[in-house]
């Protein structure tokens, strides 16, 4: 079975720049988190994906891998053949309760 080829150019071109720009103008330290669901994304692939997002003005001096204030996530889901980009793509804490059964 051939690996799924994700169209990251399409993901970048469909990114809502108006919603992204305010975060970039804050001068906060940032990093990218590239995650694969259903497949491993190599370091080389991760770097190539990050390079595509430079069109939005990300600068190397803004990057902090140890103490980022913003974490941009790219999630590649091989199960639904979709890729996602954002500050908060999904959030779940195992300790959170659904609220059911509370008094």
Biopython code that builds the backbone (N, CA, C, O; Angstrom):
import numpy as np
from Bio.PDB.StructureBuilder import StructureBuilder

atoms = [
    (1, "UNK", "N", (0.837, -1.184, 0.000)),
    (1, "UNK", "CA", (0.000, 0.000, 0.000)),
    (1, "UNK", "C", (0.883, 1.250, 0.000)),
    (1, "UNK", "O", (1.792, 1.369, 0.821)),
    (2, "UNK", "N", (0.620, 2.160, -0.902)),
    (2, "UNK", "CA", (1.398, 3.397, -0.998)),
    (2, "UNK", "C", (1.056, 4.323, 0.160)),
    (2, "UNK", "O", (-0.097, 4.377, 0.589)),
    (3, "UNK", "N", (2.051, 5.056, 0.672)),
    (3, "UNK", "CA", (1.749, 6.019, 1.737)),
    (3, "UNK", "C", (0.884, 7.148, 1.195)),
    (3, "UNK", "O", (0.985, 7.514, 0.024)),
    (4, "UNK", "N", (0.041, 7.690, 2.048)),
    (4, "UNK", "CA", (-0.818, 8.801, 1.670)),
    (4, "UNK", "C", (0.043, 10.047, 1.505)),
    (4, "UNK", "O", (0.903, 10.329, 2.339)),
    (5, "UNK", "N", (-0.188, 10.782, 0.437)),
    (5, "UNK", "CA", (0.527, 12.019, 0.199)),
    (5, "UNK", "C", (-0.386, 13.182, 0.573)),
    (5, "UNK", "O", (-1.423, 13.393, -0.057)),
    (6, "UNK", "N", (-0.004, 13.924, 1.584)),
    (6, "UNK", "CA", (-0.800, 15.051, 2.021)),
    (6, "UNK", "C", (-0.394, 16.290, 1.243)),
    (6, "UNK", "O", (0.788, 16.499, 0.970)),
    (7, "UNK", "N", (-1.367, 17.105, 0.889)),
    (7, "UNK", "CA", (-1.115, 18.319, 0.129)),
    (7, "UNK", "C", (-0.953, 19.492, 1.098)),
    (7, "UNK", "O", (-1.914, 20.193, 1.414)),
    (8, "UNK", "N", (0.279, 19.686, 1.559)),
    (8, "UNK", "CA", (0.529, 20.764, 2.501)),
    (8, "UNK", "C", (0.476, 22.126, 1.843)),
    (8, "UNK", "O", (0.196, 23.119, 2.515)),
    (9, "UNK", "N", (0.737, 22.202, 0.550)),
    (9, "UNK", "CA", (0.586, 23.478, -0.157)),
    (9, "UNK", "C", (-0.859, 23.938, -0.057)),
    (9, "UNK", "O", (-1.124, 25.125, 0.135)),
    (10, "UNK", "N", (-1.804, 22.995, -0.187)),
    (10, "UNK", "CA", (-3.220, 23.318, -0.068)),
    (10, "UNK", "C", (-3.557, 23.749, 1.358)),
    (10, "UNK", "O", (-4.327, 24.690, 1.553)),
    (11, "UNK", "N", (-2.994, 23.076, 2.350)),
    (11, "UNK", "CA", (-3.220, 23.450, 3.751)),
    (11, "UNK", "C", (-2.739, 24.877, 4.003)),
    (11, "UNK", "O", (-3.449, 25.671, 4.620)),
    (12, "UNK", "N", (-1.550, 25.202, 3.535)),
    (12, "UNK", "CA", (-0.998, 26.547, 3.724)),
    (12, "UNK", "C", (-1.850, 27.579, 2.994)),
    (12, "UNK", "O", (-2.152, 28.633, 3.553)),
    (13, "UNK", "N", (-2.239, 27.294, 1.764)),
    (13, "UNK", "CA", (-3.013, 28.269, 0.996)),
    (13, "UNK", "C", (-4.415, 28.477, 1.569)),
    (13, "UNK", "O", (-5.024, 29.520, 1.333)),
    (14, "UNK", "N", (-4.931, 27.514, 2.310)),
    (14, "UNK", "CA", (-6.258, 27.643, 2.923)),
    (14, "UNK", "C", (-6.207, 28.164, 4.360)),
    (14, "UNK", "O", (-7.245, 28.291, 5.008)),
    (15, "UNK", "N", (-5.021, 28.462, 4.855)),
    (15, "UNK", "CA", (-4.893, 29.000, 6.208)),
    (15, "UNK", "C", (-5.451, 30.418, 6.251)),
    (15, "UNK", "O", (-5.143, 31.235, 5.383)),
    (16, "UNK", "N", (-6.256, 30.706, 7.240)),
    (16, "UNK", "CA", (-6.876, 32.017, 7.410)),
    (16, "UNK", "C", (-5.830, 32.994, 7.949)),
    (16, "UNK", "O", (-5.599, 33.060, 9.157)),
    (17, "UNK", "N", (-5.216, 33.731, 7.072)),
    (17, "UNK", "CA", (-4.129, 34.648, 7.426)),
    (17, "UNK", "C", (-4.618, 35.727, 8.391)),
    (17, "UNK", "O", (-3.870, 36.145, 9.274)),
    (18, "UNK", "N", (-5.844, 36.178, 8.239)),
    (18, "UNK", "CA", (-6.384, 37.225, 9.114)),
    (18, "UNK", "C", (-6.440, 36.754, 10.563)),
    (18, "UNK", "O", (-6.272, 37.560, 11.478)),
    (19, "UNK", "N", (-6.670, 35.471, 10.784)),
    (19, "UNK", "CA", (-6.716, 34.937, 12.152)),
    (19, "UNK", "C", (-5.316, 34.611, 12.673)),
    (19, "UNK", "O", (-5.101, 34.565, 13.884)),
    (20, "UNK", "N", (-4.386, 34.390, 11.785)),
    (20, "UNK", "CA", (-3.022, 34.041, 12.170)),
    (20, "UNK", "C", (-2.192, 35.282, 12.496)),
    (20, "UNK", "O", (-1.396, 35.258, 13.435)),
    (21, "UNK", "N", (-2.363, 36.346, 11.749)),
    (21, "UNK", "CA", (-1.552, 37.557, 11.860)),
    (21, "UNK", "C", (-1.510, 38.159, 13.264)),
    (21, "UNK", "O", (-0.425, 38.530, 13.712)),
    (22, "UNK", "N", (-2.632, 38.276, 13.984)),
    (22, "UNK", "CA", (-2.546, 38.857, 15.337)),
    (22, "UNK", "C", (-1.601, 38.090, 16.274)),
    (22, "UNK", "O", (-0.948, 38.693, 17.127)),
    (23, "UNK", "N", (-1.531, 36.791, 16.118)),
    (23, "UNK", "CA", (-0.638, 35.990, 16.959)),
    (23, "UNK", "C", (0.830, 36.251, 16.605)),
    (23, "UNK", "O", (1.693, 36.286, 17.482)),
    (24, "UNK", "N", (1.095, 36.430, 15.330)),
    (24, "UNK", "CA", (2.470, 36.667, 14.889)),
    (24, "UNK", "C", (2.953, 38.064, 15.269)),
    (24, "UNK", "O", (4.146, 38.269, 15.494)),
    (25, "UNK", "N", (2.033, 39.022, 15.339)),
    (25, "UNK", "CA", (2.425, 40.401, 15.634)),
    (25, "UNK", "C", (2.690, 40.632, 17.116)),
    (25, "UNK", "O", (3.119, 41.724, 17.491)),
    (26, "UNK", "N", (2.448, 39.636, 17.975)),
    (26, "UNK", "CA", (2.663, 39.791, 19.407)),
    (26, "UNK", "C", (4.126, 39.635, 19.803)),
    (26, "UNK", "O", (4.498, 39.978, 20.925)),
    (27, "UNK", "N", (4.956, 39.128, 18.909)),
    (27, "UNK", "CA", (6.372, 38.959, 19.206)),
    (27, "UNK", "C", (6.656, 37.851, 20.211)),
    (27, "UNK", "O", (7.704, 37.853, 20.856)),
    (28, "UNK", "N", (5.741, 36.918, 20.346)),
    (28, "UNK", "CA", (5.928, 35.822, 21.300)),
    (28, "UNK", "C", (6.806, 34.729, 20.700)),
    (28, "UNK", "O", (6.869, 34.553, 19.483)),
    (29, "UNK", "N", (7.480, 34.004, 21.583)),
    (29, "UNK", "CA", (8.281, 32.859, 21.157)),
    (29, "UNK", "C", (7.341, 31.720, 20.754)),
    (29, "UNK", "O", (6.294, 31.527, 21.372)),
    (30, "UNK", "N", (7.713, 30.979, 19.732)),
    (30, "UNK", "CA", (6.835, 29.955, 19.210)),
    (30, "UNK", "C", (7.604, 28.704, 18.816)),
    (30, "UNK", "O", (8.832, 28.699, 18.726)),
    (31, "UNK", "N", (6.849, 27.658, 18.587)),
    (31, "UNK", "CA", (7.408, 26.448, 18.001)),
    (31, "UNK", "C", (6.300, 25.728, 17.249)),
    (31, "UNK", "O", (5.117, 26.020, 17.424)),
    (32, "UNK", "N", (6.700, 24.792, 16.417)),
    (32, "UNK", "CA", (5.764, 23.953, 15.687)),
    (32, "UNK", "C", (5.779, 22.557, 16.282)),
    (32, "UNK", "O", (6.826, 22.059, 16.695)),
    (33, "UNK", "N", (4.632, 21.941, 16.323)),
    (33, "UNK", "CA", (4.494, 20.551, 16.725)),
    (33, "UNK", "C", (3.836, 19.825, 15.550)),
    (33, "UNK", "O", (2.696, 20.115, 15.189)),
    (34, "UNK", "N", (4.564, 18.885, 14.962)),
    (34, "UNK", "CA", (4.055, 18.126, 13.819)),
    (34, "UNK", "C", (3.740, 16.718, 14.306)),
    (34, "UNK", "O", (4.621, 16.014, 14.800)),
    (35, "UNK", "N", (2.489, 16.311, 14.167)),
    (35, "UNK", "CA", (2.065, 15.019, 14.681)),
    (35, "UNK", "C", (1.389, 14.203, 13.588)),
    (35, "UNK", "O", (0.670, 14.740, 12.745)),
    (36, "UNK", "N", (1.629, 12.912, 13.615)),
    (36, "UNK", "CA", (0.986, 12.002, 12.672)),
    (36, "UNK", "C", (0.046, 11.055, 13.398)),
    (36, "UNK", "O", (0.384, 10.518, 14.453)),
    (37, "UNK", "N", (-1.107, 10.859, 12.842)),
    (37, "UNK", "CA", (-2.056, 9.868, 13.342)),
    (37, "UNK", "C", (-2.124, 8.777, 12.284)),
    (37, "UNK", "O", (-2.572, 9.013, 11.162)),
    (38, "UNK", "N", (-1.680, 7.592, 12.649)),
    (38, "UNK", "CA", (-1.698, 6.491, 11.699)),
    (38, "UNK", "C", (-0.417, 6.321, 10.910)),
    (38, "UNK", "O", (-0.298, 5.394, 10.108)),
    (39, "UNK", "N", (0.550, 7.212, 11.130)),
    (39, "UNK", "CA", (1.863, 7.064, 10.494)),
    (39, "UNK", "C", (2.882, 7.939, 11.208)),
    (39, "UNK", "O", (2.535, 8.947, 11.823)),
    (40, "UNK", "N", (4.125, 7.543, 11.119)),
    (40, "UNK", "CA", (5.233, 8.296, 11.708)),
    (40, "UNK", "C", (5.711, 9.328, 10.695)),
    (40, "UNK", "O", (5.914, 9.009, 9.523)),
    (41, "UNK", "N", (5.888, 10.552, 11.143)),
    (41, "UNK", "CA", (6.407, 11.621, 10.286)),
    (41, "UNK", "C", (7.872, 11.812, 10.666)),
    (41, "UNK", "O", (8.186, 12.136, 11.811)),
    (42, "UNK", "N", (8.758, 11.613, 9.710)),
    (42, "UNK", "CA", (10.191, 11.711, 9.981)),
    (42, "UNK", "C", (10.586, 13.155, 10.286)),
    (42, "UNK", "O", (9.862, 14.090, 9.946)),
    (43, "UNK", "N", (11.717, 13.323, 10.917)),
    (43, "UNK", "CA", (12.232, 14.659, 11.215)),
    (43, "UNK", "C", (12.428, 15.454, 9.932)),
    (43, "UNK", "O", (12.123, 16.645, 9.886)),
    (44, "UNK", "N", (12.930, 14.809, 8.903)),
    (44, "UNK", "CA", (13.131, 15.478, 7.616)),
    (44, "UNK", "C", (11.795, 15.988, 7.063)),
    (44, "UNK", "O", (11.715, 17.113, 6.570)),
    (45, "UNK", "N", (10.751, 15.160, 7.145)),
    (45, "UNK", "CA", (9.425, 15.574, 6.685)),
    (45, "UNK", "C", (8.891, 16.721, 7.534)),
    (45, "UNK", "O", (8.289, 17.655, 7.004)),
    (46, "UNK", "N", (9.106, 16.660, 8.849)),
    (46, "UNK", "CA", (8.635, 17.718, 9.744)),
    (46, "UNK", "C", (9.268, 19.059, 9.383)),
    (46, "UNK", "O", (8.586, 20.083, 9.334)),
    (47, "UNK", "N", (10.565, 19.044, 9.134)),
    (47, "UNK", "CA", (11.255, 20.280, 8.768)),
    (47, "UNK", "C", (10.739, 20.839, 7.444)),
    (47, "UNK", "O", (10.602, 22.053, 7.293)),
    (48, "UNK", "N", (10.458, 19.967, 6.495)),
    (48, "UNK", "CA", (9.922, 20.410, 5.201)),
    (48, "UNK", "C", (8.533, 21.025, 5.370)),
    (48, "UNK", "O", (8.205, 22.007, 4.705)),
    (49, "UNK", "N", (7.722, 20.453, 6.252)),
    (49, "UNK", "CA", (6.383, 20.993, 6.509)),
    (49, "UNK", "C", (6.500, 22.376, 7.154)),
    (49, "UNK", "O", (5.807, 23.310, 6.752)),
    (50, "UNK", "N", (7.359, 22.505, 8.135)),
    (50, "UNK", "CA", (7.547, 23.790, 8.813)),
    (50, "UNK", "C", (8.013, 24.860, 7.827)),
    (50, "UNK", "O", (7.557, 26.001, 7.894)),
    (51, "UNK", "N", (8.906, 24.507, 6.925)),
    (51, "UNK", "CA", (9.410, 25.450, 5.919)),
    (51, "UNK", "C", (8.268, 26.048, 5.094)),
    (51, "UNK", "O", (8.333, 27.217, 4.715)),
    (52, "UNK", "N", (7.235, 25.273, 4.813)),
    (52, "UNK", "CA", (6.112, 25.773, 4.017)),
    (52, "UNK", "C", (5.377, 26.918, 4.701)),
    (52, "UNK", "O", (4.791, 27.771, 4.035)),
    (53, "UNK", "N", (5.408, 26.936, 6.025)),
    (53, "UNK", "CA", (4.690, 27.967, 6.770)),
    (53, "UNK", "C", (5.471, 29.270, 6.896)),
    (53, "UNK", "O", (4.954, 30.234, 7.459)),
    (54, "UNK", "N", (6.689, 29.326, 6.396)),
    (54, "UNK", "CA", (7.483, 30.558, 6.445)),
    (54, "UNK", "C", (6.847, 31.687, 5.649)),
    (54, "UNK", "O", (7.175, 32.853, 5.869)),
    (55, "UNK", "N", (5.950, 31.367, 4.735)),
    (55, "UNK", "CA", (5.275, 32.408, 3.946)),
    (55, "UNK", "C", (4.461, 33.353, 4.828)),
    (55, "UNK", "O", (4.099, 34.447, 4.396)),
    (56, "UNK", "N", (4.173, 32.937, 6.065)),
    (56, "UNK", "CA", (3.394, 33.763, 6.981)),
    (56, "UNK", "C", (4.271, 34.657, 7.855)),
    (56, "UNK", "O", (3.760, 35.343, 8.740)),
    (57, "UNK", "N", (5.563, 34.660, 7.622)),
    (57, "UNK", "CA", (6.447, 35.563, 8.337)),
    (57, "UNK", "C", (7.067, 34.982, 9.599)),
    (57, "UNK", "O", (7.602, 35.732, 10.416)),
    (58, "UNK", "N", (7.010, 33.678, 9.779)),
    (58, "UNK", "CA", (7.700, 33.069, 10.915)),
    (58, "UNK", "C", (9.195, 33.290, 10.734)),
    (58, "UNK", "O", (9.741, 33.053, 9.656)),
    (59, "UNK", "N", (9.855, 33.746, 11.800)),
    (59, "UNK", "CA", (11.292, 34.008, 11.734)),
    (59, "UNK", "C", (12.023, 33.078, 12.696)),
    (59, "UNK", "O", (11.489, 32.716, 13.744)),
    (60, "UNK", "N", (13.219, 32.700, 12.344)),
    (60, "UNK", "CA", (14.008, 31.803, 13.195)),
    (60, "UNK", "C", (14.233, 32.400, 14.583)),
    (60, "UNK", "O", (14.263, 31.666, 15.571)),
    (61, "UNK", "N", (14.392, 33.719, 14.669)),
    (61, "UNK", "CA", (14.613, 34.334, 15.978)),
    (61, "UNK", "C", (13.374, 34.291, 16.876)),
    (61, "UNK", "O", (13.467, 34.542, 18.077)),
    (62, "UNK", "N", (12.214, 33.973, 16.292)),
    (62, "UNK", "CA", (10.982, 33.840, 17.072)),
    (62, "UNK", "C", (10.813, 32.433, 17.653)),
    (62, "UNK", "O", (9.920, 32.203, 18.469)),
    (63, "UNK", "N", (11.653, 31.508, 17.241)),
    (63, "UNK", "CA", (11.508, 30.110, 17.635)),
    (63, "UNK", "C", (12.180, 29.846, 18.978)),
    (63, "UNK", "O", (13.311, 30.268, 19.221)),
    (64, "UNK", "N", (11.455, 29.134, 19.847)),
    (64, "UNK", "CA", (12.002, 28.671, 21.118)),
    (64, "UNK", "C", (11.456, 27.279, 21.369)),
    (64, "UNK", "O", (10.273, 27.118, 21.667)),
    (65, "UNK", "N", (12.307, 26.277, 21.253)),
    (65, "UNK", "CA", (11.859, 24.908, 21.454)),
    (65, "UNK", "C", (11.676, 24.586, 22.937)),
    (65, "UNK", "O", (10.888, 23.708, 23.290)),
    (66, "UNK", "N", (12.401, 25.295, 23.805)),
    (66, "UNK", "CA", (12.338, 25.017, 25.240)),
    (66, "UNK", "C", (11.237, 25.784, 25.971)),
    (66, "UNK", "O", (10.603, 25.243, 26.877)),
    (67, "UNK", "N", (11.005, 27.037, 25.585)),
    (67, "UNK", "CA", (10.045, 27.875, 26.304)),
    (67, "UNK", "C", (9.135, 28.644, 25.344)),
    (67, "UNK", "O", (9.120, 29.875, 25.369)),
    (68, "UNK", "N", (8.381, 27.942, 24.503)),
    (68, "UNK", "CA", (7.506, 28.658, 23.578)),
    (68, "UNK", "C", (6.280, 29.215, 24.288)),
    (68, "UNK", "O", (5.779, 28.625, 25.246)),
    (69, "UNK", "N", (5.811, 30.348, 23.810)),
    (69, "UNK", "CA", (4.566, 30.924, 24.308)),
    (69, "UNK", "C", (3.397, 30.533, 23.403)),
    (69, "UNK", "O", (2.243, 30.543, 23.831)),
    (70, "UNK", "N", (3.699, 30.195, 22.171)),
    (70, "UNK", "CA", (2.706, 29.739, 21.198)),
    (70, "UNK", "C", (3.195, 28.429, 20.589)),
    (70, "UNK", "O", (4.366, 28.301, 20.233)),
    (71, "UNK", "N", (2.306, 27.474, 20.475)),
    (71, "UNK", "CA", (2.657, 26.216, 19.819)),
    (71, "UNK", "C", (1.675, 26.013, 18.661)),
    (71, "UNK", "O", (0.481, 25.792, 18.863)),
    (72, "UNK", "N", (2.211, 26.096, 17.457)),
    (72, "UNK", "CA", (1.403, 25.850, 16.270)),
    (72, "UNK", "C", (1.450, 24.357, 15.966)),
    (72, "UNK", "O", (2.527, 23.769, 15.861)),
    (73, "UNK", "N", (0.285, 23.756, 15.826)),
    (73, "UNK", "CA", (0.218, 22.321, 15.610)),
    (73, "UNK", "C", (-0.220, 21.997, 14.189)),
    (73, "UNK", "O", (-1.138, 22.605, 13.637)),
    (74, "UNK", "N", (0.467, 21.023, 13.624)),
    (74, "UNK", "CA", (0.058, 20.439, 12.357)),
    (74, "UNK", "C", (-0.193, 18.973, 12.661)),
    (74, "UNK", "O", (0.693, 18.260, 13.132)),
    (75, "UNK", "N", (-1.409, 18.535, 12.386)),
    (75, "UNK", "CA", (-1.766, 17.139, 12.611)),
    (75, "UNK", "C", (-2.127, 16.526, 11.273)),
    (75, "UNK", "O", (-2.984, 17.028, 10.546)),
    (76, "UNK", "N", (-1.462, 15.441, 10.972)),
    (76, "UNK", "CA", (-1.700, 14.686, 9.743)),
    (76, "UNK", "C", (-2.420, 13.404, 10.144)),
    (76, "UNK", "O", (-1.869, 12.584, 10.878)),
    (77, "UNK", "N", (-3.642, 13.231, 9.667)),
    (77, "UNK", "CA", (-4.440, 12.072, 10.032)),
    (77, "UNK", "C", (-4.569, 11.141, 8.839)),
    (77, "UNK", "O", (-5.329, 11.412, 7.909)),
    (78, "UNK", "N", (-3.827, 10.047, 8.867)),
    (78, "UNK", "CA", (-3.849, 9.088, 7.768)),
    (78, "UNK", "C", (-5.176, 8.342, 7.698)),
    (78, "UNK", "O", (-5.522, 7.777, 6.660)),
    (79, "UNK", "N", (-5.923, 8.341, 8.810)),
    (79, "UNK", "CA", (-7.197, 7.616, 8.829)),
    (79, "UNK", "C", (-8.273, 8.316, 8.007)),
    (79, "UNK", "O", (-9.084, 7.651, 7.363)),
    (80, "UNK", "N", (-8.293, 9.655, 8.019)),
    (80, "UNK", "CA", (-9.291, 10.374, 7.221)),
    (80, "UNK", "C", (-8.664, 11.175, 6.079)),
    (80, "UNK", "O", (-9.345, 11.941, 5.397)),
    (81, "UNK", "N", (-7.346, 10.985, 5.879)),
    (81, "UNK", "CA", (-6.615, 11.641, 4.790)),
    (81, "UNK", "C", (-6.731, 13.166, 4.860)),
    (81, "UNK", "O", (-6.847, 13.840, 3.837)),
    (82, "UNK", "N", (-6.698, 13.696, 6.092)),
    (82, "UNK", "CA", (-6.808, 15.139, 6.293)),
    (82, "UNK", "C", (-5.609, 15.629, 7.094)),
    (82, "UNK", "O", (-4.993, 14.870, 7.843)),
    (83, "UNK", "N", (-5.292, 16.897, 6.927)),
    (83, "UNK", "CA", (-4.277, 17.537, 7.752)),
    (83, "UNK", "C", (-4.897, 18.801, 8.340)),
    (83, "UNK", "O", (-5.763, 19.433, 7.735)),
    (84, "UNK", "N", (-4.432, 19.147, 9.530)),
    (84, "UNK", "CA", (-5.009, 20.252, 10.282)),
    (84, "UNK", "C", (-3.890, 21.146, 10.801)),
    (84, "UNK", "O", (-2.800, 20.668, 11.116)),
    (85, "UNK", "N", (-4.166, 22.456, 10.889)),
    (85, "UNK", "CA", (-3.187, 23.415, 11.376)),
    (85, "UNK", "C", (-3.881, 24.408, 12.292)),
    (85, "UNK", "O", (-4.971, 24.890, 11.984)),
    (86, "UNK", "N", (-3.247, 24.711, 13.419)),
    (86, "UNK", "CA", (-3.799, 25.731, 14.297)),
    (86, "UNK", "C", (-3.075, 25.795, 15.615)),
    (86, "UNK", "O", (-2.198, 24.981, 15.906)),
    (87, "UNK", "N", (-3.456, 26.781, 16.415)),
    (87, "UNK", "CA", (-2.905, 26.895, 17.763)),
    (87, "UNK", "C", (-3.506, 25.835, 18.665)),
    (87, "UNK", "O", (-2.800, 25.232, 19.473)),
    (88, "UNK", "N", (-4.797, 25.605, 18.537)),
    (88, "UNK", "CA", (-5.472, 24.602, 19.345)),
    (88, "UNK", "C", (-6.329, 23.783, 18.395)),
    (88, "UNK", "O", (-7.424, 24.198, 18.016)),
    (89, "UNK", "N", (-5.826, 22.624, 18.016)),
    (89, "UNK", "CA", (-6.570, 21.772, 17.104)),
    (89, "UNK", "C", (-7.542, 20.911, 17.896)),
    (89, "UNK", "O", (-8.696, 20.745, 17.502)),
    (90, "UNK", "N", (-7.079, 20.371, 19.000)),
    (90, "UNK", "CA", (-7.927, 19.574, 19.882)),
    (90, "UNK", "C", (-7.319, 19.589, 21.277)),
    (90, "UNK", "O", (-6.101, 19.662, 21.438)),
    (91, "UNK", "N", (-8.175, 19.520, 22.265)),
    (91, "UNK", "CA", (-7.682, 19.529, 23.639)),
    (91, "UNK", "C", (-8.501, 18.560, 24.471)),
    (91, "UNK", "O", (-9.731, 18.571, 24.425)),
    (92, "UNK", "N", (-7.812, 17.724, 25.231)),
    (92, "UNK", "CA", (-8.486, 16.787, 26.111)),
    (92, "UNK", "C", (-7.529, 16.419, 27.227)),
    (92, "UNK", "O", (-6.370, 16.085, 26.983)),
    (93, "UNK", "N", (-8.015, 16.482, 28.429)),
    (93, "UNK", "CA", (-7.219, 16.049, 29.571)),
    (93, "UNK", "C", (-7.921, 14.848, 30.171)),
    (93, "UNK", "O", (-9.123, 14.884, 30.432)),
    (94, "UNK", "N", (-7.175, 13.797, 30.385)),
    (94, "UNK", "CA", (-7.741, 12.567, 30.906)),
    (94, "UNK", "C", (-8.406, 12.775, 32.256)),
    (94, "UNK", "O", (-9.333, 12.046, 32.606)),
    (95, "UNK", "N", (-7.944, 13.763, 33.021)),
    (95, "UNK", "CA", (-8.489, 14.003, 34.354)),
    (95, "UNK", "C", (-9.776, 14.815, 34.323)),
    (95, "UNK", "O", (-10.461, 14.917, 35.341)),
    (96, "UNK", "N", (-10.123, 15.401, 33.159)),
    (96, "UNK", "CA", (-11.346, 16.180, 33.069)),
    (96, "UNK", "C", (-12.555, 15.270, 33.172)),
    (96, "UNK", "O", (-12.536, 14.143, 32.676)),
    (97, "UNK", "N", (-13.597, 15.752, 33.809)),
    (97, "UNK", "CA", (-14.840, 15.005, 33.949)),
    (97, "UNK", "C", (-15.856, 15.579, 32.981)),
    (97, "UNK", "O", (-15.831, 16.770, 32.669)),
    (98, "UNK", "N", (-16.738, 14.731, 32.513)),
    (98, "UNK", "CA", (-17.750, 15.171, 31.544)),
    (98, "UNK", "C", (-18.868, 15.953, 32.209)),
    (98, "UNK", "O", (-19.645, 16.616, 31.521)),
    (99, "UNK", "N", (-18.969, 15.891, 33.533)),
    (99, "UNK", "CA", (-20.030, 16.604, 34.217)),
    (99, "UNK", "C", (-21.189, 15.687, 34.569)),
    (99, "UNK", "O", (-22.066, 16.067, 35.345)),
    (100, "UNK", "N", (-21.203, 14.516, 34.022)),
    (100, "UNK", "CA", (-22.278, 13.561, 34.309)),
    (100, "UNK", "C", (-22.162, 13.070, 35.730)),
    (100, "UNK", "O", (-21.067, 12.766, 36.204)),
    (101, "UNK", "N", (-23.282, 12.993, 36.407)),
    (101, "UNK", "CA", (-23.306, 12.447, 37.754)),
    (101, "UNK", "C", (-22.870, 13.416, 38.833)),
    (101, "UNK", "O", (-22.766, 13.030, 39.997)),
    (102, "UNK", "N", (-22.612, 14.669, 38.477)),
    (102, "UNK", "CA", (-22.228, 15.662, 39.493)),
    (102, "UNK", "C", (-23.469, 16.168, 40.198)),
    (102, "UNK", "O", (-24.542, 16.259, 39.602)),
    (103, "UNK", "N", (-23.316, 16.497, 41.472)),
    (103, "UNK", "CA", (-24.452, 17.015, 42.255)),
    (103, "UNK", "C", (-24.608, 18.495, 42.040)),
    (103, "UNK", "O", (-25.507, 19.111, 42.613)),
]
sb = StructureBuilder()
sb.init_structure("model")
sb.init_model(0)
sb.init_chain("A")
sb.init_seg("    ")
for serial, (resi, resn, name, xyz) in enumerate(atoms, 1):
    if name == "N":
        sb.init_residue(resn, " ", resi, " ")
    sb.init_atom(name, np.array(xyz, "f"), 0.0, 1.0, " ", f" {name:<3s}", serial, name[0])
structure = sb.get_structure()
